[in-house]
Amino acid sequence: RGGGPAVVVVVGARNSGKSSFLRLLANAVLANAALRRPSGPPAVGLLDCDVGQPELGPAGLLSLRTLHEPLLGPPLAHRRAAHVAADAAVCFGAASPAADPRAYVAA
């Protein structure tokens, strides 16, 4: 355990609450970081690899985003919010990695 940032990978079966857990975790980290480090804005990096039902973008898109504010409301509300602009994004173009696993991994 080094002094660097923590990395968390959220995986699970369909309809198991991955997105809800992700929002809860990101919001808790942002709140905790703001309490411990008031000198700079807290941030959470989020790599959204769910091309079928992404949390922060349209279907078929893989994106990397830096969050500075909590994720409140349903995913549709996050997609147009200024505080969730994409740092990087790749259009996979399908709603499932099964459509082309090699292209998904390459993306």
C-alpha positions as CSV (number, residue, x, y, z in Angstrom):
1,R,0.0,0.0,0.0
2,G,1.8,3.1,-1.3
3,G,1.0,6.7,-0.8
4,G,-0.7,7.0,-4.2
5,P,-4.4,7.2,-5.0
6,A,-6.7,4.1,-4.4
7,V,-8.0,2.2,-7.4
8,V,-11.3,0.5,-7.2
9,V,-12.8,-1.7,-9.9
10,V,-16.6,-2.3,-9.6
11,V,-17.8,-5.6,-11.3
12,G,-20.8,-7.7,-10.8
13,A,-23.8,-9.4,-12.5
14,R,-26.5,-7.5,-14.3
15,N,-28.9,-5.6,-12.0
16,S,-26.7,-6.1,-9.0
17,G,-26.3,-2.4,-8.1
18,K,-22.9,-1.6,-9.6
19,S,-24.0,1.9,-10.8
20,S,-25.7,2.7,-7.5
21,F,-22.6,1.5,-5.6
22,L,-20.3,3.5,-7.9
23,R,-22.3,6.7,-7.3
24,L,-22.3,6.1,-3.5
25,L,-18.6,5.4,-3.5
26,A,-17.6,8.4,-5.7
27,N,-19.8,10.8,-3.6
28,A,-18.3,9.5,-0.3
29,V,-14.8,9.9,-1.6
30,L,-15.5,13.4,-2.8
31,A,-17.1,14.3,0.6
32,N,-14.3,12.8,2.6
33,A,-11.6,14.4,0.5
34,A,-13.2,17.8,0.8
35,L,-13.1,17.4,4.6
36,R,-9.5,16.3,4.8
37,R,-8.0,18.5,2.1
38,P,-9.7,21.9,2.0
39,S,-6.8,23.5,0.1
40,G,-7.7,22.1,-3.3
41,P,-10.8,20.7,-5.0
42,P,-11.4,17.0,-4.3
43,A,-11.4,14.8,-7.4
44,V,-12.4,11.3,-8.4
45,G,-11.3,9.7,-11.7
46,L,-14.0,7.5,-13.3
47,L,-13.3,5.2,-16.2
48,D,-16.8,4.2,-17.5
49,C,-16.4,0.9,-19.5
50,D,-20.1,0.0,-19.5
51,V,-21.0,0.5,-23.1
52,G,-24.6,-0.8,-22.7
53,Q,-25.7,1.5,-19.8
54,P,-22.9,4.0,-19.1
55,E,-23.2,6.2,-16.1
56,L,-21.9,9.4,-17.7
57,G,-22.3,9.2,-21.5
58,P,-24.4,7.8,-24.3
59,A,-24.5,4.1,-25.1
60,G,-21.5,2.8,-27.0
61,L,-19.1,5.2,-25.4
62,L,-16.1,4.4,-23.1
63,S,-15.0,7.5,-21.2
64,L,-12.6,8.7,-18.6
65,R,-13.8,11.6,-16.5
66,T,-12.6,13.5,-13.5
67,L,-15.4,14.3,-11.0
68,H,-15.2,17.3,-8.7
69,E,-18.9,17.3,-7.6
70,P,-21.2,14.5,-6.4
71,L,-23.2,12.5,-8.8
72,L,-26.8,13.3,-7.9
73,G,-29.9,12.1,-9.8
74,P,-30.2,9.4,-12.5
75,P,-27.5,8.9,-15.1
76,L,-29.4,10.9,-17.7
77,A,-28.9,14.0,-15.5
78,H,-25.1,13.5,-15.4
79,R,-24.6,13.3,-19.2
80,R,-25.1,17.1,-19.7
81,A,-23.7,18.4,-16.5
82,A,-20.6,20.5,-16.9
83,H,-18.8,18.9,-13.9
84,V,-18.6,15.5,-15.7
85,A,-17.0,16.6,-19.0
86,A,-15.0,13.8,-20.5
87,D,-11.2,13.9,-20.2
88,A,-11.0,11.2,-22.9
89,A,-13.6,9.2,-24.8
90,V,-13.7,6.5,-27.4
91,C,-16.7,5.5,-29.4
92,F,-17.1,1.7,-29.4
93,G,-20.3,1.9,-31.3
94,A,-22.1,-1.1,-29.8
95,A,-24.1,-1.7,-26.7
96,S,-22.2,-4.8,-25.7
97,P,-18.5,-5.8,-25.8
98,A,-19.7,-9.1,-27.2
99,A,-20.2,-7.4,-30.5
100,D,-16.5,-7.1,-31.0
101,P,-14.4,-8.1,-28.0
102,R,-11.0,-7.3,-29.7
103,A,-12.2,-3.8,-30.6
104,Y,-13.6,-3.3,-27.1
105,V,-10.2,-4.2,-25.5
106,A,-8.4,-2.0,-28.0
107,A,-10.6,0.9,-27.1
